[in-house]
Amino acid sequence: MALLQISEPGMSAAPHKHNLAVGIDLGTTNSLVATVRSGMSTVLQDEHGHALLPSVVRYLENNGVEVGHDAQAQQSTDPTNTIVSVKRFMGRGLKDIANRAHIPYRFVENTNKESNGMLQIETRVGNKSPVEISAEILKTLRTRAEKALGGELTGAVITVPAYFDEAQRQATKDAARLAGIHVLRLLNEPTAAAVAYGLDNASEGVYVIYDLGGGTFDISVLRLSKGVFEVLATNGDSALGGDDFDHRIFCWILDQIRLKVPNFSPLSEEDTRLLLTKSRQAKEWLTDNYESQITCKLSNGYFVDITLNVSQFNEFTQNLVSKTLNPTRKAIRDAGLSLDEINGVVLVGGATRMPHIRHAVADFFKQEPLTNLDPDKVVALGAAIQANVLAGNRSDKDLLLLDVTPLSLGLETMGGLVEKIIPRNATLPVARAQEFTTFKDGQTAMSFHVLQGERELVSDCRSLAKFELRGIPPMAAGAARIRVTFQIDADGLLSVSAKEQTSGLESHVVVKPSYGLSDEEIGNMLKSSFLAAENDKQARAVREAQVEAARLLESITFAMDQDADKILSPDEKEAIYSQMEALKEIMKSDDSQAINRATEKLNKSTESFAARRMDASVTKALAGQNLDSLEI
Amino acid sequence: MAISLTESAAQRVEKFLANRGKGIGLRLGVKTTGCSGMAYTLEFVDEMQPEDMAFESHGVKVIVDPKSLVYIDGTELDFAKEGLNEGFKFNNPNVKDECGCGESFTV
């Protein structure tokens, strides 16, 4: 007999038609899967009662794959085939990875065009991309979920950091597809945490999500208005997490040993691992206790027996705590907020269980953070709530949360300028269209260059994709009407299409950008756009003036070649040519006003030439025609 | 006759109701659908209908509409775990035949 869950009134599923939806927190250190059962979001455990699945994948000799605790146990014995923290490489190319010397993997440049230059890792079973490795983690979670729910999954909401760019989001979606999971939506991690606390039920407010995980620290400032979470600012430290606290304890233990045994021999790898485990246990014990006894026997026979108390621990980890406050301060400043405008602070990540972190956060924000949900699970719980809504198990349709674009998206126009089509912080999904036209007479093709960023010049923005529209019917410059539509779906994936309106000719591209942007880069791009606003404005004016001048020169050159000898006197011809030369010279400068003046002057002095050309062509068209045959 | 809950089922229902933050009880019912004729429904109740019948079991209010009651009278609702899966189970004395999965039945 099947096991039933309690539904919302009137929302009972038909037999065999259960919408089994889960939320997945695909983390750097650990991953989780959660679902809503009888109206309650719960994290699903594996057969051994573990909720957290270490995000570790190991490729075995026999082509098998181990994921989770088993893989993690072999991390030091089989380092090159055991991949940890693969999330850091999602959607990244080789040149994006700093400090490669400290990472045990053999990275391979990917020559396959399809993969857009994402790196690969060499393992004993061949080269594996981060997408394939992540898919193994997702497959394990999917199997766990299907066992726990007794059926095939309808879909999943997968969380990603707020600063993930299009390439990283696309890579996450690809990994899910590879794992056979239908992605209902990608959701920003801080947004998921806010949902888990039901903050989306409030009408509006500003919330800070403080996420200190195993190896990464992320701070996000969200504004909720009319049911939409907008990411106001993100910041963090990609090399700061709970593991650093373990390491501090580890170092402290070594110092204590060396105080007693001054020439203590260096630790073996095994002993290092043992002491790190003991350090982690001590850290966890100190969350609820005043002191922790650290005892173990090292391989050289030395017996460790040390007591660590809370105040010692707090003292030598205080600077780690302070290290989280700088990015926090910056994020608040970037968001343009003062502390009293913040309505709530949510703690995420196992490391936020440490009491001195909670105190530091409470002191900083002058309010108690929200802590009643398990900080390891809160992101997955929120994702499950969202998945349940998206799968249609709730009637409240208005609960659909939206995310926003982190940076503006636009197209290159003449002169290397960027025309923004979708502005920054537009809520997703979004579609915007704009009409463009041809620059030259008889132009039959147009190339589109899709860009991301806040700056005015193409060279200062990030190139996402290029595509072409060919076979435009020849027309005079400016006559073709090409409608370019930018569409971003709910997961933040962009597709751009161009359609020539008279002929119906169409071309489009789905943007899978080649490399990712780090949060720092996004931050820098934003910052530079503010700092460079005035320069950008001038640069734009110059480019526009140059484009206009070039356009005029182009059409006058064409007209002169055709008709100058017939219509103009040698003096008139000479006058126009000399002004054209003058304009060409001035164009090279960056004085937009001078260029505009010269353009205007040339335009004026060719007016009578243009008028006479017009008369001549009308006369030519009418010559030999009977008045009756003209349709007027 | 009546409808009842086992103690473990009642505890779960209370927990889920508390988590949901609203609702007066649990509705058991049947729908004429599914491969063997009828299917069970299990829902939270925010509002009682005038014709509804109410029972009390281990402190939980159980609500059934009279049309459903004839098919499930005497049912005991249990909470069970099967491997990683867990959920509610109808022990219905009226059932003559079930479909393979047990999601629908005939009386």
Interface residues (C-beta under 8 A of the other chain):
Chain A: M1 A2 L3 L4 Q5 I6 S7 E8 P9 G10 M11 S12 A14 P15 H16 R37 S38 G39 M40 L44 Q45 D46 E47 R144 K147 A148 L149 G150
Chain B: R12 V13 K15 F16 N19 R20 L26 R27 G29 K31 T33 G34 C35 A39 Y40 T41 L42 E43 F44 V45 D46 E47 A80 E82 G83 L84 N85 E86 G87 F88 K89 F90 E98 C99 C101 G102 E103 S104
